[in-house]
Amino acid sequence: MRLKSGLVLRGTVVEVPGVNQSAFALAAAAENRSLPVWMIDDGLRRIYVHKKGMVAESSVVEDLAQRIAIWQSVPLGGRTIGGMGPTLGVSDFNDYGQRVVTLRGTDGSPISLLQGITEINARYTRLDALRSTPTYQWQSRIATSAIPADQLAALFARRIDRSDYGKRLEVVRLFIEAERFGEARAELETMVRDFPEEPRLATQLKVLAQNQGMQLLQEAKLRRDAGQYDLALQILDNFPLAEVARTTGIEVQDTIDSVRGRVVSGGRLVEQLRGQIGQLGEAYPQARLMAFADEIEAGLSPDSMARLNDYSQLGGVGDLPLENRVALAIGGWLLGPGSGLQNLTMAVSLIDVRDRVRGYLASPDPLERGQLLEELRQMEGGNADNVSRIIRWMAPPLELPDSARDDVDPDLYRMTTTITGRDRGGYVVRLPPEYDPLRQYPCIVALHPIGATTDSQIDYWSGPWQPESGMRMGQGARHGFVVVAPAWTRPGQLSYEATPREHAEVLTALRDAMRRVSIDSDRVFLVGMNDGGSAAWDIAQGHPDLWAGMINIGGDPSSYARHYSSNLKRVPMRFVFGELAGTPAPLVRMGDFLDRYMKADFNAMVITYRGRGPEHFYEEIHQHFDWMRLPTHRRGDPPKSVEAVTMRRGDQFFWWLEIDNLLDQIVIDPFLWDLADKPSAAEFSAGFGAENEIRVRRAPGRGIRVFLEPSMGVRLDQRVTIRHQNHKATVDFDGSVDFLLEDVRTRADRKRPFWTYATLP
């Protein structure tokens, strides 16, 4: 089935009334004929989505064809495992496809279980508990891709008759279905030697070589699209052209040209620009303009070439005055593609505007900022429209200090509060390969489980450091994501506490990273594991305007979750659990919470791994990135209508509406939650009316601030009126940059800064 987001899922579809599997919910469902939720079972996982809200279309296709059964000593009876605690250890598979799993028992003591592989297909491997003392009934699934190639090869060597042509061919087919073409090719090459009388095998080898080539080409394109141009070219320059079809070779050359060709074209444009600057004469500051041409050359890449689109089209047109053509290059570089700036005097002024804006955003000194602001007020082009565009396209105003750089991994920085100069917000940040400060990168804000380290999240999302290659080979590095891992816990903390302090640690870390790293603020994903997943769930609900999506791996809901669920209507969500994680199981324990998102106006997926306990599910990593890379999963323009709820200090700002001094009667301290009598959330509500008017309908506080910027749909060149009850405020924006610059300096959102604001009592 294809979801409305563009994601494609495969599996057997069953209509169900909801996610909740508690006895009460199941009894109520038996009387209810409505089946709004689809459960997609792919054998490894069960995925729950709301049919009307999320599914675009479905069709019947052939599922995996090749399955290999492995005989094991599976008991006919025994104790049934209905819930599982943490996994304490897992051994490697032996040559017979068996391993030992050690779990924590209900009394805290370890329990060791012998598991054996009973079926393998391209997607998953089925594991059953084997006869032992005592005997257990337990079946689970793991992704076949999670089994190391050497262990899989040893199993097939031991359990597959090497003289049986048909069985050997089944192994090859399985590898092909799994798109493990290298392993399929290796097995097929041994079959060519073992069965020389089978001429078809040599033909199949050529097909596999072509498949491997296409896989390599797709990897090069992925690296190119992630901004890793040198790595993409390295793959393509060493491409085995002799083993693939001619059309594939042409596609390889086209991909090379898409990188090298743009760089060569950019170099020609810079040389053309230098020549034109040299012809301007003394009427313009040639030295300043030549230095700016050097800046363009230094920052030129396939990413930044788009800034010169106007100049590439018109820069060589002789009918256009020379100064106009030079202005097009400068304007495009500073203001972004499509600026159309042809006034060279204005363009020169904008260079100075950019330098002062950068100085303001980087300065910790209020007196220096005041002086820079006064200079900006006097400069041509120093208005909000130009400055907001300059900020969007310039490099981050602060740098990552060398003192924070890791001794081993040069792209890893450990930003302590001492280094940042703030009381909160320590974090570790990992840059993607070939990081370019002029490219905007998607970002993962990863919250570690309690007891784990921030580095554990870097290893999970970007991959562990590989000393042999001097790289991280994980999916975050591969897809070009910045990973920020905040130190969100306090010493001695035992669980997520749902406090404003924890929220502040995460948000402060993100904002500091955005000041120093080129992060696309529309593509920031909040993720967490276990207690970190609980934190991610709660922080996403408290600050939904910040996130392109939220991923919770194994985290339970906080005390506020039931009351805050409506805040997540604009935030795509993924929940991943082990089917047997904890007692009672997740869909019994928290099914009522998750059912709140199984509605047409939410974008939520609940995923349970069959027969699994509390884990981090690294098998899901590819699906996480497929989901995060969807074009539909972006933070969009601010909504025309804001509706949210709150009952905690700190959860007071939603999109463009902020409430000061929340009323005491609605605020519940997280440490006093159990003492609250019938807790109930208070509603925020505001929306746009006719004639540039904003009406605040509900505001549970003693003060209101409404923030304004053009992408909201408000006309700032006209009077804006804000009303709440009998109060009224008007805004006649004069184009100044005072508030805009301070908003960017404090919130660090260079893509959607607020230009001005209004207050109401």
Number of C-alpha atoms within 10 A of each C-alpha: 18 15 16 15 16 16 17 15 14 18 20 14 16 12 15 18 22 27 28 22 19 18 10 10 16 15 11 11 17 10 8 10 9 12 14 17 23 24 23 20 20 18 20 21 25 20 23 25 26 28 20 15 18 24 18 15 11 13 7 9 9 7 10 14 11 17 17 17 13 17 13 19 13 19 15 10 10 15 10 11 12 16 19 22 17 16 17 12 12 13 11 13 20 14 17 19 22 21 19 17 18 18 20 16 14 12 6 10 9 16 13 15 22 18 25 25 24 20 17 22 22 21 18 22 23 23 24 24 26 22 20 15 8 8 18 21 17 20 18 22 21 23 21 20 16 12 15 11 13 10 16 19 16 16 19 19 14 13 15 16 12 14 11 10 13 11 15 19 16 16 22 22 21 22 21 19 16 18 17 20 23 15 16 21 21 12 17 23 16 11 20 16 11 13 15 11 9 12 10 10 18 15 9 14 17 15 17 22 19 20 19 20 22 18 15 18 21 14 17 25 22 17 22 22 15 22 25 22 23 16 16 24 21 12 19 21 13 8 17 15 16 10 17 19 15 11 8 16 20 12 13 25 12 13 19 22 14 14 18 17 14 18 18 13 13 22 17 13 21 18 14 16 23 19 12 17 21 14 12 14 10 8 7 14 13 16 11 12 20 16 12 17 21 15 12 22 15 9 17 20 22 21 18 20 21 19 24 26 20 20 26 20 11 17 23 15 12 9 7 12 11 19 18 19 28 26 22 29 31 29 29 23 26 24 25 22 20 15 20 18 19 20 16 20 16 17 26 20 14 23 20 17 24 20 12 19 24 20 17 23 21 17 15 11 9 10 10 13 20 13 12 19 20 12 14 23 15 10 14 15 20 25 19 23 15 18 22 23 18 23 24 21 23 21 19 23 20 17 13 20 13 9 11 17 18 14 10 10 15 14 17 21 21 20 24 19 15 10 13 18 11 13 11 21 26 26 26 26 29 27 23 23 24 15 19 19 17 19 21 22 25 24 28 30 25 29 30 27 26 18 12 11 15 21 20 17 26 27 17 16 26 25 18 16 16 11 10 6 8 11 17 22 17 17 17 27 24 20 23 24 26 29 27 29 28 29 24 25 21 11 6 8 10 11 15 23 17 21 17 16 15 20 21 16 20 27 21 21 27 26 19 22 26 22 24 18 27 26 26 20 24 23 24 26 27 26 27 26 26 23 25 26 28 26 32 30 28 24 26 26 25 28 20 23 22 21 25 26 27 28 26 26 28 27 24 23 22 17 14 21 20 15 17 20 21 17 21 25 19 18 22 23 25 19 21 26 27 26 23 23 24 17 13 14 20 27 23 16 17 17 17 17 18 21 19 16 23 26 19 16 15 21 23 28 19 22 22 23 26 21 23 23 26 24 18 18 19 13 13 15 16 12 12 15 15 12 20 23 15 12 10 15 22 21 21 14 14 17 16 16 17 18 18 28 23 26 26 21 18 18 20 23 19 22 20 20 22 19 22 18 14 21 15 12 11 17 17 21 16 19 10 8 12 12 11 12 8 6 16 18 18 22 14 22 18 22 16 19 13 7 12 15 17 22 18 22 15 15 22 23 18 12 14 20 17 21 17 23 19 16 15 18 14 18 16 18 12 13 14 19 18 23 16 17 9 5 10 15 15 15 17 12 17 12 16 18 23 17 15 23 25 17 19 21 21 13 17 24 21 26 16 22 26 26 24 22 17 16 17 17 12
